[in-house]
Amino acid sequence: MTPEAKVKKRIKDILQELQCYSFSPIGGAYSSRGVPDIVGCLNGVFFGIEAKAGKGKTTALQDRELQRIRDAGGIALVVNEENLDSLKSELLEEARKRQWSR
């Protein structure tokens, strides 16, 4: 398993623990480029997570897509080994800020 695959697996474990709806879009000739590795919904709030390993950096295209998610009111995060442990609390906190009032 590659270092990035390990990060993705841990992210998916955390999302499952939070009972999020999430999936990993499959890239291909007919898919949109730059879409985050994992997208989903937590408490009615859309999120996109780009997983990186080590000193991996996002591309300009990935940055643009993450910003489009933020501009639309969603949560867009870049997660690596260094901030993986704070993902759960950060995602919950950000979802609370953006959640529609009911």
N, C-alpha and C positions, 0 to 999 in steps of 0.2 A: 504494500500500500504506500503510495506516494505521501510526502508530508502534507500536501494540499488535500488529498483524499482523507487523511486523518482529521484535518481541521473540519472538513465538510461533514464527516461522520459525527464528530462531537457536536457541531451545530445542530444537526438533525436530531440527535439525542436530546438536546436542550429544548428544541422546539416541540418534540413529542411530549416531553415532561410538562411543557406549558399548554399542551393540548391545542396547539396552533394548527390551522390548515396550512400546509406548505407543500411545495414540490420543487423539483429541479428541472427547469426547461431544458429540452434537448436541442443542442445547436445543430444546424444543418443549412443546406442551400436555401431553404425556404423560411428560415427563422430570422427573427430580428437580431441584429448584431449588438453586442454590448449589454444584453440583458443579464442581470445578476445571476449568480449561481443558484440561489435559492430565493423563491418568492412565496409569499403567503399572506395570511391575515390573522391578526390577534385582536380579539375583542372589537371586531369591526374596523380595524385599522390595517391597511395594506402595508406590507414591508418587502424590501428587497435586500438581500445580503450577498455581498461579494466576498468570497473566501480566498484568502491568500496564505502562503506559507513563507516562513523566513522573511527575507527582505523584499518579497514580491510586491510590486507596485501595480496600481490600477492603470489601465490605458486611458487615453483621452476619451475614447468611445465609452468605456465603462464609467468614467467620471461624468460624462454627459448624461448617461442613462440614470445614474444615481441622483443627479441633480434634478432631472425631470420627475423622479419619484418624489423628492422633497418638495418641489414646486407644486405638485398635485396634492400635497398634504400627507403623503406617506412617510414611512421611516426607511431610510437608506443607510446601511452600515457596511463598513469594510471590516472583516473579522480575520484575525490571525492568531497565532499561538499566544501573543502577548496580551490581547484583550479578550480572549475566549472566555475566561472565567467571569468577566463582567457582563457577558452577553445577556444573560437572563435578567439581571436587574436593569440594565440599560433598555432592553426591549420593553419590559413591563412599564418602566417609567415613561418612556417616549409614547407608548400606546395610551397611557392614561392622559397625557397632555393633549393628544389628538382625538380622543374618543368623542364621538357625537354625544351631545347631551340627550338623555332619554326622558 
